[in-house]
Amino acid sequence: MFSSKDDGVLNAVKEVRGGVNVSHCKNTAECATVRMPIPQQVVLSMQQHIGAPCIPCVKVGDTVSVGQKIGDSDKYVSAPVHASVSGKVIKIGEIQLVNGAKAQAVTIESDGEMRLFEGIEPPHVTNREELIKAVRESGLVGLGGAGFPTHVKMNFPPDKNIDTLIINAAECEPFITVDYRECIENSWDILSGVYTVKELLGIKNVIIAAEDNKPEAFNVLKRIADKDLHEGNYVRLMKLKSKYPQGAEKIMVQSATGRKVPPGKLPADVGCMVMNVASIAFVSRYLKSGKPLVSRSLTVDGSAIERPKNVRVPIGTQFGQIIDFCGGFKEPPAKILAGGPMMGFAVMSTDIHVLKQNNAILAFNKNDVYSKPENDCIRCGSCAAACPMSLMPTLIERYTKAREVERLQKIGVNVCMECGSCAYSCPASKPLVQVMRLAKSIVREELAKK
């Protein structure tokens, strides 16, 4: 199935089409992750995942501890939310998320003690069903940005015949380095999580894949991955070409295995499961400690940040407090992003609170923020050539303006993963990502009427 290089690292099976070459700007790659002081309060959204939002299971005035469940849902595609600090619930109300959606949130005033919930203990896990149940209780969602509940991904039907687990350490977005630091700092957690999931889910092959611009990560991971494919050892490293959006799930599957995920299908439909490297490391830590997902690492960087860092923060911490921990702004920011410059969301205020799937806060000065005026399309085809999903963005734009829902569905607008490759390569500076989002919302609205 695989071809191996002399250094024991696999070659990518297939180079996928499209994508763009971006400046990676990994300024914080050698910045060890540091923990920030306990925030005075946290605001925990009940919508921190793809799927049904949670319902608060605490009330104003309740005293809570770290790891205590404060929100849950009886819906399958959902994941519970846990208190990230100990203290008192002072408010339950509605907040607006960075994508414009609204959600309920629980505000906890910290008592500064970070007292662990007394019910926390390592879960008893000896088989597939117990693993899936434990992962759900942990509150784990995809930490690479998508936020898909991990227990749902693990609970694949037997007829899917999953034979390959792909650990995604590509981290192709510019500036973000938290997955790289996970490889450097927590390699044994990665190994432990890999073997546990591999054994309990009955998956034969494991590929830990990263881009070729992370040599130190490969040096560390080589010490833990199997160097020879013999009976029982199928954990290998794979070096991918450094090209955006190499870390996208469907792109990763094709690069690592040569299998193409059909439109509307998932990696499980071609025998693969993809997990972010921080997610698999968390599984290992949770099974050992029983402590749910209450904190995560973020990269704080950009030309407006005084001291860029990789920071471990309680989930629900305000962006402004994290930026202050990094020295504040050295000059007024012209743009602040939640996430990377390609797929992140611009925010109007630092009064935003960290979600489970947030992996970066970036702030740029006016010299690094520029927008060219939008011009007429010159039919150059650059956007179509850059699209890794083989879509035609200009045609989607035309159908969107005309609200041609059937045609939008026919040409596969819902396949778009909003990676931004089309907009990045467009010489006319068309806001094609926004067009794609609008097109998908038009389709959703029309389907909801039926």
HELIX and SHEET records of a PDB file:
HELIX    1   1 ARG A  128  SER A  138  1                                  11    
HELIX    2   2 THR A  150  MET A  154  1                                   5    
HELIX    3   3 PRO A  158  LYS A  160  5                                   3    
HELIX    4   4 VAL A  178  GLU A  185  1                                   8    
HELIX    5   5 SER A  187  LEU A  201  1                                  15    
HELIX    6   6 PRO A  215  LYS A  222  1                                   8    
HELIX    7   7 GLU A  249  THR A  257  1                                   9    
HELIX    8   8 PRO A  267  VAL A  270  5                                   4    
HELIX    9   9 VAL A  277  SER A  289  1                                  13    
HELIX   10  10 PHE A  319  PHE A  325  1                                   7    
HELIX   11  11 LYS A  366  ASP A  368  5                                   3    
HELIX   12  12 SER A  382  ALA A  386  1                                   5    
HELIX   13  13 PRO A  393  LYS A  401  1                                   9    
HELIX   14  14 VAL A  405  LYS A  410  1                                   6    
HELIX   15  15 VAL A  413  VAL A  415  5                                   3    
HELIX   16  16 SER A  421  SER A  425  1                                   5    
HELIX   17  17 LEU A  432  LYS A  449  1                                  18    
SHEET    1   A 5 VAL A   9  ASN A  11  0                                        
SHEET    2   A 5 VAL A 235  LEU A 240  1                                        
SHEET    3   A 5 ASN A 205  GLU A 211  1                                        
SHEET    4   A 5 THR A 164  ASN A 168  1                                        
SHEET    5   A 5 CYS A 272  ASN A 276  1                                        
SHEET    1   B 6 VAL A  34  ARG A  35  0                                        
SHEET    2   B 6 LYS A 309  PRO A 314  1                                        
SHEET    3   B 6 SER A 295  ASP A 301 -1                                        
SHEET    4   B 6 ALA A 360  PHE A 364  1                                        
SHEET    5   B 6 LYS A 335  ALA A 338 -1                                        
SHEET    6   B 6 PHE A 345  VAL A 347 -1                                        
SHEET    1   C 4 GLN A  41  SER A  45  0                                        
SHEET    2   C 4 LYS A 102  SER A 110 -1                                        
SHEET    3   C 4 GLY A  87  GLN A  96 -1                                        
SHEET    4   C 4 THR A  63  VAL A  64 -1                                        
SHEET    1   D 3 ILE A  55  PRO A  56  0                                        
SHEET    2   D 3 LYS A  69  ASP A  72 -1                                        
SHEET    3   D 3 VAL A  81  HIS A  82 -1                                        
END                                                                             
